[in-house]
Amino acid sequence: MPTNLIDIDETGFRTLESIRLLQRRGLTNVLLISDDYHIHRAVFLADKLHIPVVGFAAKHPAFSATVLRSRIREYLARLNAVLETWSAE
């Protein structure tokens, strides 16, 4: 893939804001790459905003305390994503 087609969101603190950025840029063909436990939420949010995306889960490191914290955080973030999109409808 040509590097000029790759955009890394290094300033993204919230997945919803990163997805909204795609919307503001008018992007219509997007491949999202993220951790296997994060990609589902990103695709969910894009779908809720009617942005066609394809999600690809990158391999994550072996299980550790950091991975456990990330998975717990992801569970709470998914709940928040559902509540945010539900209240916006």
Steps between C-alpha positions, in 0.01 A plus 500: 500500500642842411606692810313812387177305557586416862386734775595424858284668760768569760299769679182297544393481861144383431398254233177688433695819422736310272203358309340844479825625349456247218152641448623861489765403246232343283681168480290218360741208454675441828697208638526526879783312667511467876533248784271200481311619808462860376412455134144383573415828674657709224301316232183527712540877532574544129190298416290719732630809318433335160867492402584187301813345645673166509665405827820299531624374834875522547678241708546608859775409746482196723262519794629718783375737768503779241284296264261422787467873584443576131228238475322632810525854365366381165199337664411830668571697181265274302225561751564873471494483118162329503359754746639796301363381167172392655440840656593677173227321302 
